[in-house]
C-alpha cells in the first residue's frame, strides 16, 4: 500500500501548510534529502494545547501532540516532494519536549510522531531520532519536531551541480 493510500486508510487529511512563525522556510531540499523545519501541534493555525510535560500536559496528551506536529510535517513534506509516495525513507526525527523539572519520559512523547512515520511509510518510516527535553519552547508549545526525509532523485527540481 502506498503512503498516500495509507493516509486515506488512517483517515488523515493533511492540513494547509503551516505558515512559518519566523524568518525561515518550511523545508529545504538538497539532493535527495528534505529537511523539515520544526513543526508545532497546530490545528487551524492555533496550538492544540500549551504547557509542559510532567505539569500541565500528560505523556498521553504529549504523544497525541507529537502526532499532530508530525501530521503538519507530512503536509510540508508532500508540498516539497509532490506526493508522499516519492519518499524513499524517513531518515531522522528530532523532538524537543517542553519538560517540567524531573520529567524524563521524552522518548514516550516522541513515540507519537515515530509511530505515525511507521504507520504511513512502513519499514521506510523507521528512523534515527533524538528526544530532547527543553525548558521553554515557542508559544509555550509542549512539543516541536523536525524531520529529515529522503525522496526520489528524479522528482521535482534538482540542486545545481547535482
C-alpha positions as CSV (number, residue, x, y, z in Angstrom):
1,X,0.0,0.0,0.0
2,X,1.3,3.4,-0.9
3,X,1.9,6.1,1.7
4,X,-0.9,8.3,0.2
5,X,-3.3,5.3,0.3
6,X,-2.2,4.6,3.9
7,X,-3.0,8.2,4.9
8,X,-6.6,7.7,3.5
9,X,-7.0,4.4,5.3
10,X,-5.9,6.1,8.6
11,X,-8.5,8.9,7.9
12,X,-5.7,11.5,8.0
13,X,-6.3,14.7,5.9
14,X,-3.2,16.8,5.7
15,X,-3.8,20.4,6.6
16,X,-2.8,23.5,4.7
17,X,0.8,24.3,5.0
18,X,1.5,26.0,8.4
19,X,2.9,29.5,8.0
20,X,6.4,30.0,9.4
21,X,6.5,31.8,12.7
22,X,9.8,33.5,11.9
23,X,12.5,34.1,9.3
24,X,12.8,30.6,7.8
25,X,11.2,28.4,5.2
26,X,9.1,25.3,6.0
27,X,11.5,23.0,4.2
28,X,14.7,22.8,2.2
29,X,15.7,20.2,-0.3
30,X,19.3,19.4,-1.1
31,X,19.9,16.5,-3.4
32,X,17.7,13.7,-2.3
33,X,17.2,15.0,1.3
34,X,14.4,17.2,2.6
35,X,14.8,19.0,5.9
36,X,11.6,19.9,7.5
37,X,11.7,22.9,9.9
38,X,10.4,22.4,13.4
39,X,6.7,21.7,13.4
40,X,4.3,22.5,16.2
41,X,1.0,20.8,17.1
42,X,-1.2,23.4,15.4
43,X,-4.7,22.9,14.2
44,X,-6.3,25.6,12.1
45,X,-3.3,27.8,12.9
46,X,-3.7,27.5,16.7
47,X,-1.8,25.4,19.2
48,X,-3.9,22.4,20.3
49,X,-2.5,22.8,23.9
50,X,0.1,24.7,25.8
51,X,2.3,23.8,28.8
52,X,5.0,21.4,29.9
53,X,5.1,17.7,30.0
54,X,5.0,16.5,33.6
55,X,3.0,19.5,34.7
56,X,0.1,20.7,32.5
57,X,0.4,18.0,29.9
58,X,0.4,14.2,30.4
59,X,2.6,11.8,28.5
60,X,-0.5,10.5,26.6
61,X,-1.5,14.0,25.6
62,X,2.1,14.8,24.6
63,X,2.2,11.7,22.3
64,X,-1.0,13.0,20.6
65,X,0.5,16.4,20.2
66,X,3.6,14.9,18.7
67,X,1.4,13.0,16.2
68,X,-0.3,16.3,15.3
69,X,3.0,18.0,14.8
70,X,4.1,15.0,12.6
71,X,0.9,15.4,10.5
72,X,1.9,19.0,9.9
73,X,5.3,17.8,8.9
74,X,3.8,15.4,6.4
75,X,1.9,18.3,4.8
76,X,5.2,20.2,4.4
77,X,6.9,17.1,3.0
78,X,4.1,16.5,0.5
79,X,4.4,20.1,-0.7
80,X,8.1,19.6,-1.3
81,X,8.1,16.1,-2.7
82,X,4.9,16.3,-4.7
83,X,3.5,13.2,-3.1
84,X,4.3,11.1,-0.1
85,X,4.8,8.2,-2.5
86,X,8.0,9.9,-3.6
87,X,9.5,9.4,-0.1
88,X,12.1,6.6,0.0
89,X,13.0,6.9,3.7
90,X,12.3,8.8,6.9
91,X,15.9,9.4,7.9
92,X,15.7,11.3,11.3
93,X,13.1,12.7,13.7
94,X,14.2,15.2,16.4
95,X,11.7,16.1,19.0
96,X,12.0,19.0,21.5
97,X,9.8,18.3,24.5
98,X,9.0,21.2,26.9
99,X,9.6,19.4,30.2
100,X,8.8,20.3,33.8
101,X,11.7,19.6,36.3
102,X,12.2,15.9,36.8
103,X,10.3,14.9,33.6
104,X,12.2,12.1,31.8
105,X,9.7,10.5,29.5
106,X,10.6,12.5,26.4
107,X,11.0,9.3,24.3
108,X,7.4,8.2,25.1
109,X,6.1,11.6,24.0
110,X,8.1,11.4,20.7
111,X,6.7,8.0,20.0
112,X,3.5,9.8,18.8
113,X,5.5,11.1,15.8
114,X,7.7,8.0,15.3
115,X,4.7,5.6,15.4
116,X,3.0,7.7,12.7
117,X,6.0,7.5,10.4
118,X,5.9,3.7,10.7
119,X,2.2,3.6,10.1
120,X,2.4,5.8,7.0
121,X,5.6,4.5,5.4
122,X,6.0,1.0,6.8
123,X,9.7,0.0,7.2
124,X,10.7,3.1,5.2
125,X,9.3,5.0,8.2
126,X,11.9,3.6,10.7
127,X,14.4,6.3,11.5
128,X,17.1,7.6,13.7
129,X,15.9,10.1,16.3
130,X,16.6,12.3,19.3
131,X,14.1,13.2,22.1
132,X,15.4,16.3,23.8
133,X,14.0,17.9,26.9
134,X,13.7,21.7,26.8
135,X,12.9,24.3,29.4
136,X,10.9,26.6,27.1
137,X,9.6,26.3,23.5
138,X,8.0,28.9,21.2
139,X,4.4,29.9,22.1
140,X,4.6,27.6,25.2
141,X,4.1,24.6,22.9
142,X,4.7,21.3,24.6
143,X,6.4,19.8,21.5
144,X,8.4,20.9,18.4
145,X,9.5,18.3,15.9
146,X,11.9,18.5,12.9
147,X,12.4,15.8,10.3
148,X,14.8,14.7,7.6
149,X,13.4,12.6,4.7
150,X,15.0,11.1,1.6
151,X,13.0,11.4,-1.6
152,X,13.3,10.0,-5.1
153,X,16.1,11.8,-7.1
154,X,14.1,12.1,-10.3
155,X,11.2,14.2,-9.0
156,X,10.9,17.9,-8.9
157,X,13.8,20.4,-9.2
158,X,17.4,19.5,-8.8
159,X,20.1,21.3,-6.9
160,X,22.6,23.0,-9.2
161,X,25.7,20.8,-9.8
162,X,24.0,17.5,-8.7
